[in-house]
């Protein structure tokens, strides 16, 4: 049975699941009906961060146009442009055992594509979540539902996998940003 987390909660991943190496990070969302006349396109992205909390290069920014990172240990499986249907809208596969030691945190974000132009924000998005699944057994291990109402934010850092004493843990962050993907990219040390 999956552990349901609240914002700010941290949980051990590999210590309580010995032998766990392959995980799937599933991200999901639904968009509310509104009269903006524009479709929503939410995107998941991954920032591979060093000990100072920064991405070392653009190669450490994994998303639908750069689907492989961390020397092949992190793989974004593709862009879902509608978010329709049940289950995960986008997924990222992570092989914990092959993530280079220079990467201490694998941070997951969801952004709204072209949000400012389209007049969209996370206040118009519901049922957002991130979940960690055992890639070998398909068992859901951790789930974090972002129940918060982000009324003006256009990007949300949902959570991160991080190393601690040679074990991997998960932190449910749920931190909203204005300025969309561009502000996240800058915060993580890359030029927009």
DRENDOBA-187277 format. One record per residue (C-alpha): residue number from 1; residue in one letter; x, y, z. Coordinates in Angstrom, 3 decimals. Example, Ala and Ser with C-alpha at 12.3 -4.5 7.8 and 13.67 -1.06 7.14 Angstrom:
<lumvos>
{i->1; aa->A; px->12.300; py->-4.500; pz->7.800}
{i->2; aa->S; px->13.670; py->-1.060; pz->7.140}
</lumvos>
This chain:
<lumvos>
{i->1; aa->X; px->0.000; py->0.000; pz->0.000}
{i->2; aa->X; px->1.318; py->3.429; pz->-0.965}
{i->3; aa->X; px->2.374; py->6.010; pz->1.595}
{i->4; aa->X; px->0.350; py->9.220; pz->1.149}
{i->5; aa->X; px->2.420; py->12.299; pz->1.866}
{i->6; aa->X; px->1.591; py->15.843; pz->2.884}
{i->7; aa->X; px->3.447; py->18.955; pz->1.778}
{i->8; aa->X; px->6.916; py->19.065; pz->3.330}
{i->9; aa->X; px->6.917; py->15.413; pz->4.355}
{i->10; aa->X; px->10.005; py->13.318; pz->3.653}
{i->11; aa->X; px->10.064; py->9.559; pz->3.402}
{i->12; aa->X; px->12.742; py->6.946; pz->2.975}
{i->13; aa->X; px->12.549; py->5.121; pz->-0.335}
{i->14; aa->X; px->15.401; py->2.632; pz->-0.686}
{i->15; aa->X; px->15.919; py->1.738; pz->2.982}
{i->16; aa->X; px->12.306; py->0.591; pz->3.361}
{i->17; aa->X; px->12.356; py->-1.069; pz->-0.088}
{i->18; aa->X; px->15.640; py->-3.033; pz->-0.173}
{i->19; aa->X; px->16.924; py->-3.730; pz->-3.662}
{i->20; aa->X; px->14.811; py->-0.978; pz->-5.236}
{i->21; aa->X; px->16.657; py->0.508; pz->-8.198}
{i->22; aa->X; px->14.128; py->1.202; pz->-10.952}
{i->23; aa->X; px->11.403; py->3.684; pz->-10.164}
{i->24; aa->X; px->8.793; py->5.379; pz->-12.283}
{i->25; aa->X; px->7.758; py->8.863; pz->-11.257}
{i->26; aa->X; px->4.210; py->9.412; pz->-12.478}
{i->27; aa->X; px->2.771; py->12.902; pz->-12.681}
{i->28; aa->X; px->-0.903; py->13.594; pz->-13.262}
{i->29; aa->X; px->-3.411; py->16.429; pz->-13.423}
{i->30; aa->X; px->-6.814; py->17.488; pz->-14.678}
{i->31; aa->X; px->-7.758; py->20.880; pz->-16.020}
{i->32; aa->X; px->-10.935; py->22.601; pz->-14.903}
{i->33; aa->X; px->-13.444; py->23.831; pz->-17.442}
{i->34; aa->X; px->-13.185; py->27.539; pz->-18.066}
{i->35; aa->X; px->-14.007; py->30.007; pz->-20.835}
{i->36; aa->X; px->-10.486; py->30.994; pz->-21.841}
{i->37; aa->X; px->-10.802; py->29.459; pz->-25.284}
{i->38; aa->X; px->-7.312; py->27.944; pz->-25.079}
{i->39; aa->X; px->-6.279; py->24.356; pz->-24.475}
{i->40; aa->X; px->-4.058; py->23.545; pz->-21.519}
{i->41; aa->X; px->-0.705; py->21.880; pz->-22.113}
{i->42; aa->X; px->0.997; py->20.941; pz->-18.868}
{i->43; aa->X; px->4.546; py->19.635; pz->-18.974}
{i->44; aa->X; px->6.654; py->17.739; pz->-16.493}
{i->45; aa->X; px->10.359; py->18.416; pz->-16.279}
{i->46; aa->X; px->13.254; py->17.177; pz->-14.196}
{i->47; aa->X; px->16.222; py->19.096; pz->-12.828}
{i->48; aa->X; px->19.318; py->17.063; pz->-11.909}
{i->49; aa->X; px->20.972; py->19.049; pz->-9.128}
{i->50; aa->X; px->24.440; py->18.994; pz->-7.600}
{i->51; aa->X; px->25.383; py->19.598; pz->-3.961}
{i->52; aa->X; px->24.802; py->23.348; pz->-4.338}
{i->53; aa->X; px->21.246; py->22.782; pz->-5.606}
{i->54; aa->X; px->22.052; py->23.788; pz->-9.178}
{i->55; aa->X; px->22.036; py->22.020; pz->-12.538}
{i->56; aa->X; px->25.614; py->21.786; pz->-13.842}
{i->57; aa->X; px->24.603; py->22.219; pz->-17.489}
{i->58; aa->X; px->21.600; py->22.153; pz->-19.800}
{i->59; aa->X; px->22.076; py->18.375; pz->-20.029}
{i->60; aa->X; px->20.826; py->18.267; pz->-16.413}
{i->61; aa->X; px->17.423; py->19.621; pz->-17.479}
{i->62; aa->X; px->15.283; py->16.686; pz->-18.673}
{i->63; aa->X; px->11.974; py->17.336; pz->-20.439}
{i->64; aa->X; px->10.077; py->16.447; pz->-23.626}
{i->65; aa->X; px->12.819; py->17.935; pz->-25.881}
{i->66; aa->X; px->15.713; py->16.436; pz->-23.909}
{i->67; aa->X; px->14.375; py->13.093; pz->-22.718}
{i->68; aa->X; px->17.560; py->11.462; pz->-21.359}
{i->69; aa->X; px->19.750; py->12.701; pz->-18.510}
{i->70; aa->X; px->22.185; py->11.546; pz->-15.829}
{i->71; aa->X; px->24.129; py->9.378; pz->-18.290}
{i->72; aa->X; px->20.948; py->7.473; pz->-19.139}
{i->73; aa->X; px->19.737; py->7.012; pz->-15.547}
{i->74; aa->X; px->16.791; py->9.414; pz->-16.026}
{i->75; aa->X; px->14.349; py->9.144; pz->-18.930}
{i->76; aa->X; px->11.316; py->11.327; pz->-19.650}
{i->77; aa->X; px->8.857; py->9.117; pz->-21.554}
{i->78; aa->X; px->7.201; py->11.881; pz->-23.592}
{i->79; aa->X; px->4.851; py->14.829; pz->-23.743}
{i->80; aa->X; px->1.120; py->14.540; pz->-23.095}
{i->81; aa->X; px->-0.440; py->17.664; pz->-24.590}
{i->82; aa->X; px->-3.966; py->17.265; pz->-23.181}
{i->83; aa->X; px->-3.884; py->15.641; pz->-19.739}
{i->84; aa->X; px->-7.054; py->13.768; pz->-20.623}
{i->85; aa->X; px->-7.857; py->10.306; pz->-19.305}
{i->86; aa->X; px->-7.132; py->8.558; pz->-16.046}
{i->87; aa->X; px->-3.756; py->7.681; pz->-14.570}
{i->88; aa->X; px->-0.385; py->9.318; pz->-15.083}
{i->89; aa->X; px->-0.243; py->12.043; pz->-17.705}
{i->90; aa->X; px->3.548; py->11.947; pz->-17.957}
{i->91; aa->X; px->6.194; py->9.634; pz->-16.538}
{i->92; aa->X; px->9.891; py->9.731; pz->-15.776}
{i->93; aa->X; px->11.918; py->6.540; pz->-15.339}
{i->94; aa->X; px->14.826; py->6.681; pz->-12.897}
{i->95; aa->X; px->17.478; py->4.026; pz->-12.284}
{i->96; aa->X; px->18.612; py->5.008; pz->-8.787}
{i->97; aa->X; px->21.687; py->2.779; pz->-8.906}
{i->98; aa->X; px->23.180; py->4.512; pz->-11.962}
{i->99; aa->X; px->22.506; py->8.180; pz->-11.161}
{i->100; aa->X; px->25.996; py->9.759; pz->-11.185}
{i->101; aa->X; px->27.311; py->10.598; pz->-7.715}
{i->102; aa->X; px->27.616; py->14.285; pz->-8.696}
{i->103; aa->X; px->23.804; py->14.453; pz->-8.796}
{i->104; aa->X; px->22.397; py->14.682; pz->-5.279}
{i->105; aa->X; px->18.800; py->15.635; pz->-6.063}
{i->106; aa->X; px->16.389; py->14.758; pz->-8.852}
{i->107; aa->X; px->13.712; py->17.467; pz->-8.730}
{i->108; aa->X; px->10.343; py->17.180; pz->-10.502}
{i->109; aa->X; px->8.253; py->20.113; pz->-11.702}
{i->110; aa->X; px->5.021; py->20.659; pz->-13.606}
{i->111; aa->X; px->4.624; py->23.803; pz->-15.686}
{i->112; aa->X; px->1.852; py->25.212; pz->-17.862}
{i->113; aa->X; px->3.086; py->25.749; pz->-21.417}
{i->114; aa->X; px->2.584; py->29.329; pz->-22.613}
{i->115; aa->X; px->0.616; py->30.135; pz->-19.441}
{i->116; aa->X; px->1.031; py->33.916; pz->-19.502}
{i->117; aa->X; px->-0.069; py->34.242; pz->-23.138}
{i->118; aa->X; px->-3.046; py->31.966; pz->-22.593}
{i->119; aa->X; px->-4.046; py->33.531; pz->-19.258}
{i->120; aa->X; px->-3.714; py->30.208; pz->-17.422}
{i->121; aa->X; px->-2.493; py->29.246; pz->-13.947}
{i->122; aa->X; px->-2.579; py->26.338; pz->-11.517}
{i->123; aa->X; px->-5.795; py->27.666; pz->-9.985}
{i->124; aa->X; px->-7.414; py->26.168; pz->-13.088}
{i->125; aa->X; px->-5.784; py->22.763; pz->-12.553}
{i->126; aa->X; px->-7.097; py->20.082; pz->-10.197}
{i->127; aa->X; px->-6.176; py->16.602; pz->-9.006}
{i->128; aa->X; px->-2.441; py->17.186; pz->-9.479}
{i->129; aa->X; px->-0.219; py->14.499; pz->-8.018}
{i->130; aa->X; px->3.160; py->12.838; pz->-8.137}
{i->131; aa->X; px->3.666; py->9.174; pz->-7.339}
{i->132; aa->X; px->6.625; py->6.843; pz->-7.096}
{i->133; aa->X; px->6.140; py->3.364; pz->-8.524}
{i->134; aa->X; px->8.459; py->0.358; pz->-8.292}
{i->135; aa->X; px->9.503; py->-0.027; pz->-11.937}
{i->136; aa->X; px->9.957; py->-3.790; pz->-11.590}
{i->137; aa->X; px->6.672; py->-4.678; pz->-9.850}
{i->138; aa->X; px->4.463; py->-1.706; pz->-10.810}
{i->139; aa->X; px->3.588; py->-1.258; pz->-7.117}
{i->140; aa->X; px->2.799; py->2.310; pz->-6.071}
{i->141; aa->X; px->5.117; py->3.152; pz->-3.159}
{i->142; aa->X; px->4.542; py->6.865; pz->-2.519}
{i->143; aa->X; px->1.830; py->9.330; pz->-3.537}
{i->144; aa->X; px->1.619; py->13.061; pz->-2.968}
{i->145; aa->X; px->-1.610; py->14.823; pz->-3.946}
{i->146; aa->X; px->-1.118; py->18.559; pz->-4.380}
{i->147; aa->X; px->-4.320; py->19.650; pz->-2.734}
{i->148; aa->X; px->-3.146; py->23.245; pz->-2.378}
{i->149; aa->X; px->-4.870; py->25.899; pz->-4.405}
{i->150; aa->X; px->-2.244; py->27.635; pz->-6.506}
{i->151; aa->X; px->-4.237; py->30.609; pz->-7.752}
{i->152; aa->X; px->-1.584; py->32.567; pz->-9.678}
{i->153; aa->X; px->1.327; py->30.171; pz->-10.067}
{i->154; aa->X; px->2.296; py->28.827; pz->-13.493}
{i->155; aa->X; px->4.869; py->26.287; pz->-12.287}
{i->156; aa->X; px->4.996; py->23.900; pz->-9.321}
{i->157; aa->X; px->7.969; py->21.978; pz->-7.964}
{i->158; aa->X; px->6.125; py->18.871; pz->-6.818}
{i->159; aa->X; px->8.874; py->16.853; pz->-5.172}
{i->160; aa->X; px->12.362; py->15.445; pz->-5.328}
{i->161; aa->X; px->14.340; py->12.266; pz->-4.934}
{i->162; aa->X; px->17.492; py->12.958; pz->-2.943}
{i->163; aa->X; px->20.458; py->11.064; pz->-1.534}
{i->164; aa->X; px->21.016; py->10.836; pz->2.200}
{i->165; aa->X; px->23.626; py->8.501; pz->3.725}
{i->166; aa->X; px->23.785; py->6.405; pz->0.526}
{i->167; aa->X; px->20.011; py->5.918; pz->0.522}
{i->168; aa->X; px->17.370; py->7.606; pz->-1.639}
{i->169; aa->X; px->14.523; py->9.528; pz->-0.039}
{i->170; aa->X; px->11.567; py->11.496; pz->-1.399}
{i->171; aa->X; px->10.563; py->14.998; pz->-0.338}
{i->172; aa->X; px->7.019; py->16.261; pz->-1.088}
{i->173; aa->X; px->7.707; py->19.921; pz->-1.887}
{i->174; aa->X; px->4.574; py->21.442; pz->-3.473}
{i->175; aa->X; px->6.115; py->24.878; pz->-4.022}
{i->176; aa->X; px->4.470; py->27.180; pz->-6.571}
{i->177; aa->X; px->6.263; py->29.675; pz->-8.809}
{i->178; aa->X; px->5.175; py->32.609; pz->-10.907}
{i->179; aa->X; px->7.025; py->33.105; pz->-14.182}
{i->180; aa->X; px->6.595; py->29.529; pz->-15.402}
{i->181; aa->X; px->9.422; py->27.367; pz->-16.614}
{i->182; aa->X; px->11.724; py->30.355; pz->-17.162}
{i->183; aa->X; px->11.796; py->31.176; pz->-13.444}
{i->184; aa->X; px->12.501; py->27.554; pz->-12.522}
{i->185; aa->X; px->15.329; py->27.268; pz->-15.038}
{i->186; aa->X; px->16.969; py->30.404; pz->-13.595}
{i->187; aa->X; px->16.488; py->29.266; pz->-9.981}
{i->188; aa->X; px->18.229; py->25.989; pz->-10.795}
{i->189; aa->X; px->21.246; py->27.753; pz->-12.285}
{i->190; aa->X; px->20.548; py->27.670; pz->-16.032}
{i->191; aa->X; px->19.994; py->30.494; pz->-18.504}
{i->192; aa->X; px->16.443; py->30.720; pz->-19.799}
</lumvos>
